[in-house]
Amino acid sequence: MDIKEYKKKSKLHELTDDEKEFNRKLSQKRISIEHVNRELKIFRIMKETYRNHQNRYQEKLQIMCGIFNLNNS
């Protein structure tokens, strides 16, 4: 997995146009991921401590993601 970070300006150097464009594109990708995270947290399994049998967690998570994908297709 390739992790990318925002470019930051320093006191001595401003951001170049390329760095600003990079930050803008990274923000666009990040916000779409954040929207998906918000929608998945509507299902309480994602935001609270899971208190059922741990062997069923993966199965329930896949069902929840399938419902999400069905609604957004």
HELIX and SHEET records of a PDB file:
HELIX    1   1 ASP A   17  LEU A   40  1                                  24    
HELIX    2   2 ARG A   44  MET A   46  5                                   3    
HELIX    3   3 GLN A   54  ARG A   56  5                                   3    
HELIX    4   4 TYR A   57  ASN A   71  1                                  15    
END                                                                             
